[in-house]
Amino acid sequence: MSLQNVLQAGLVVSLVALPMASAAQTADETLPVGETPVGETYVAETHGDWEIRCIRAEEGQPEPCQMYQLLRDDSGGAVAEFNIFDLPDEGQVVAGATIVTPLDTLLPPGIRLRIDDGTWSEYPFAFCQQVGCFARLGLTASNIEAMRAGGEATVALVPLPAPDQVIQVSASLTGFTAGFAALEERNAAAIELFQQLQQQ
């Protein structure tokens, strides 16, 4: 494995862990940039309806970041968290996503996702923790292009207390294009910093 791949793998591990760190914090609990202790999540940028959330690192160390949006039902209640992180473009999967749902979600059906009126894609749940149940998605370049061009992404899940019902919540795609571009820039800068630190 090349040094570049090793560095990228280290960053990806941090990115995959980020949704678990941020899932315990709502937008109201996220601290301003200047007040965030090391290891805590903060909002670095906002693009439309998406936040770029990062984990504060020691000075001079790379910070893993992701795009984030809290999905609410018609009454304003929080239903799910949608997290997107950039991956090295070395295969069909160019980005990853984690969708966190409440613990009382029926797991066998998994979740379904579609962009606007497109076809549904199905994804299984990977695991559950105290903060909720996690579904991990691999996103291709065509998935990202659809999100750039789309108006909303719809997430469908089945509640455990009512297994004959399907709950649908929408994620706005306003600001997605600018947000994902900013995320790619941050990821590239983090990898470059990894390389510089490795050479010291």
Secondary structure, DSSP 4 states (H G I P E B T S, - for coil): --HHHHHHHHHHHHHHHHHHHHHT--TTTPBPGGGPPTT-EEEEEEETTEEEEEE---TTS---EEEEEEEE-TTS-EEEEEEEEE--SSSSEEEEEEEEE-TTB-STT-EEEEETTS--EEE-EEEEETTEEEEEEEEEHHHHHHHHH-SEEEEEE-BTT-TT--EEEEEE-TTHHHHHHHHHHHHHHHHHHHHHHHH-
